[in-house]
Amino acid sequence: MRAVAAVRRRSTEPVDLVPPDPGQQFVQVVADNVGGIVIVERNWDTGAEHLLAIAYDATPPRLASSTVPTQVTVGETVQLRTRFVDAWSDLGVITWDFGDGTPPGTGQTVTHAWAARGTYDVEVTAADVHGNAATTPFTITVQ
């Protein structure tokens, strides 16, 4: 018979699941905060031990680089470029909010032109396929 458990907290402290009767399994679960679980399973009677490593995705994509101008002129079409990486899963949707009320852009590289002078708070949000998301702000001054 196998001991079964659910880990419901994020912690680097081990969680021991000790069976009540001989012949069952001893299971220790260690979860980290960045995407991994290590399970050590030991059979009481035989002393046999199995090490299982299970990955789960607990972190959003990370901005690795960006090329975003800080100053542009009214009506000038400019390119905004980012490169996001995710150690645990594939990238999902990348969305740009240009801060001017126009429809959002999508993708790691977009082009945009602002129609009026001002300072705009531009945000790019990157999500992975599991829904973990991170938003990075930029400020662009339009003259």
Residue pairs with C-beta under 8 A, 6 or more apart in sequence:
1 19
1 23
1 24
1 25
2 24
2 25
3 17
3 19
3 24
3 25
3 26
3 27
5 15
5 17
5 27
5 29
7 15
7 29
7 31
7 37
9 31
10 31
10 33
10 58
11 31
11 33
12 30
12 31
12 32
12 33
13 30
14 28
14 29
14 30
15 28
15 29
15 30
15 31
16 26
16 27
16 28
17 26
17 27
17 28
17 29
18 26
19 25
19 26
19 44
22 44
22 45
23 44
23 45
24 44
25 41
25 42
25 43
25 44
26 41
26 42
26 43
26 44
27 39
27 40
27 41
27 42
28 39
28 40
29 37
29 38
29 39
30 37
30 38
30 39
30 40
31 37
33 58
34 58
34 59
35 55
35 56
35 57
35 58
35 59
35 87
35 88
36 53
36 54
36 55
36 56
37 53
37 54
37 55
37 56
38 51
38 52
38 53
38 54
39 51
39 52
39 53
39 54
40 49
40 50
40 51
40 52
41 49
41 50
41 51
41 52
42 48
42 49
42 50
43 49
55 88
56 88
57 86
57 88
57 89
57 128
57 130
57 132
58 88
58 132
59 86
59 87
59 88
59 132
60 86
60 126
60 127
60 128
60 132
60 133
60 134
61 84
61 85
61 86
61 91
61 126
61 127
61 128
61 132
61 133
61 134
62 84
62 85
62 86
62 87
62 134
63 82
63 83
63 84
63 124
63 126
63 134
63 136
64 83
64 84
64 85
65 82
65 83
66 80
66 81
66 82
66 83
66 124
66 136
66 138
67 79
67 80
67 81
67 82
68 80
68 81
68 82
68 122
68 138
68 140
69 78
69 80
69 140
70 138
70 139
70 140
70 141
71 140
71 141
71 142
71 143
72 78
72 114
72 140
72 141
72 142
72 143
73 142
73 143
74 114
74 115
74 116
74 117
74 142
74 143
75 113
75 114
75 115
76 113
77 111
77 112
77 113
78 111
78 112
78 113
79 109
79 110
79 111
80 96
80 105
80 109
80 110
80 111
80 112
80 122
80 124
80 138
81 108
81 109
82 94
82 108
82 109
82 124
82 126
82 136
83 108
84 91
84 94
84 108
84 126
86 128
86 132
88 128
89 128
89 129
89 130
89 132
90 128
90 129
91 126
91 127
91 128
91 129
92 126
92 127
92 128
92 129
92 130
92 131
93 106
93 126
93 127
94 106
94 107
94 108
94 124
94 125
94 126
94 127
95 104
95 105
95 106
95 124
95 125
96 104
96 105
96 106
96 110
96 112
96 122
96 123
96 124
97 104
97 122
97 123
97 124
97 125
98 104
98 105
98 112
98 114
98 120
98 122
99 120
99 121
99 122
99 123
99 140
100 114
100 115
100 116
100 120
102 112
105 111
105 112
114 120
114 140
114 142
116 142
117 142
117 143
118 141
118 142
119 139
119 140
119 141
119 142
120 139
120 140
120 141
120 142
121 137
121 138
121 139
122 137
122 138
122 139
122 140
123 135
123 136
123 137
123 138
124 135
124 136
124 138
125 133
125 134
125 135
125 136
126 133
126 134
126 136
127 133
